């Protein structure tokens, strides 16, 4: 995978993180109990997971980077 594609994938992951943070903020301001529920279950963590066995966009990007530099 070329570096331009890798950069775009990283940008997408950053955009997802920003959107998740924005969604969390909206819930926090307007419905704190739903925010707490969503935060507890990772509902605002787009493209990532706290479970190391989940396949996510972040883990796929990491694998592609490892292959590129191997």
C-alpha positions in Angstrom: 0.0 0.0 0.0 1.5 3.3 -0.9 2.2 6.1 1.6 -0.5 8.4 0.1 -3.2 5.7 0.8 -1.8 5.1 4.3 -2.0 8.8 5.0 -5.6 9.0 3.8 -6.5 6.0 6.0 -4.9 7.7 9.0 -6.8 10.8 8.2 -10.1 8.9 8.1 -9.3 7.3 11.5 -8.6 10.8 12.9 -11.9 12.1 11.4 -13.8 9.2 13.0 -12.2 9.9 16.4 -13.3 13.6 16.1 -16.8 12.6 15.1 -17.0 10.2 18.0 -15.9 12.9 20.4 -18.5 15.3 18.9 -21.3 12.8 19.3 -20.2 12.1 22.9 -20.2 15.8 23.6 -23.7 16.2 22.2 -25.0 13.4 24.3 -23.2 14.7 27.4 -24.8 18.2 27.0 -28.3 16.9 26.1 -28.7 13.5 27.8 -26.0 12.7 30.3 -27.4 9.3 31.2 -27.4 8.1 27.6 -23.9 9.6 27.3 -22.7 7.5 30.3 -24.3 4.4 28.8 -22.7 5.0 25.4 -19.3 5.7 26.9 -19.4 2.6 29.1 -19.9 0.4 26.0 -17.6 2.3 23.6 -20.4 3.6 21.4 -18.4 6.8 20.6 -15.2 4.9 19.7 -15.5 4.8 16.0 -13.0 2.5 14.3 -11.3 1.4 17.5 -12.0 -1.1 20.3 -10.7 -1.8 23.7 -10.9 -5.5 22.9 -7.5 -6.4 21.4 -9.1 -9.3 19.5 -11.6 -7.1 17.6 -10.8 -6.3 13.9 -11.2 -2.5 13.6 -10.1 0.1 11.1 -7.3 1.1 13.5 -6.0 -2.5 13.7 -6.2 -2.9 9.9 -4.2 0.3 9.4 -1.6 -0.9 11.9 -1.3 -4.3 10.1 -0.9 -2.5 6.8 1.8 -0.3 8.3 3.6 -3.3 9.7 3.5 -5.0 6.3 4.8 -1.9 4.6 7.8 -1.6 6.9 8.6 -5.3 7.1 
